Amino acid sequence: MSLYNDVEFAFNQLVNATEVLNQFLHECEVVHAECYKLPPSAGDMSDTSGWELVTPEKHTGFTALSMATGSFARFTPDYNHSPKYPFRLPGFIQLAPIHYQSASQLVNACNLQKVIIKELINSSKLNQGQKRELIQSICPNAITLQIYRLIKVADDQLNELVLLGVTKTV
């Protein structure tokens, strides 16, 4: 298969895995969900002389769950923000212990496809422009970093699963 076909297949697998994860999360027992929506930014990074204090909007419960699952499947820019920058939605989803193993497997399936896509693209002999064109031909307007970002999972001693916001890259 060609590089294009390999990446396209892995991206379609990622989309499917994300849909399965999101459906599962909406059907299982959620102990608590919380996320923080950051305010829109014009994306003007020309003045980096100081820090800007931002006040995020806090969301909990079903609203936070819906926002978080939506962010797992978002690979294109949030056009309320600058389209040059990846979308971030810090937060967490805490699940009842009974869902730990299933949810972990579903998250791992999503993250595996993200790693496969990143490795396929980075191991190719394409230059940066060609890599961008490849991603754009498969998912128009995609931000590659959005595709690469892993869904983080943390568990405590009670085996409760906590899905953390999609904020880190591999």
Buried (B, 14 or more C-beta within 10 A) or exposed (E): EEBEEBBBBBBEBBBEBBBEBBEBBEEBEBEBBBBBBBEEBEEEEEEEEEEEEEEBEEBEEEEBBBBBBEBBBBBBBBEEBBEEBBBBBBBBBBBBBEBBEBBBEBBBBBBBBBBBBBEBBEEBEBEEEEBBEBBEEBBEEBBBEBBBBBBBBEBEEEEBBBBBBBBEEE
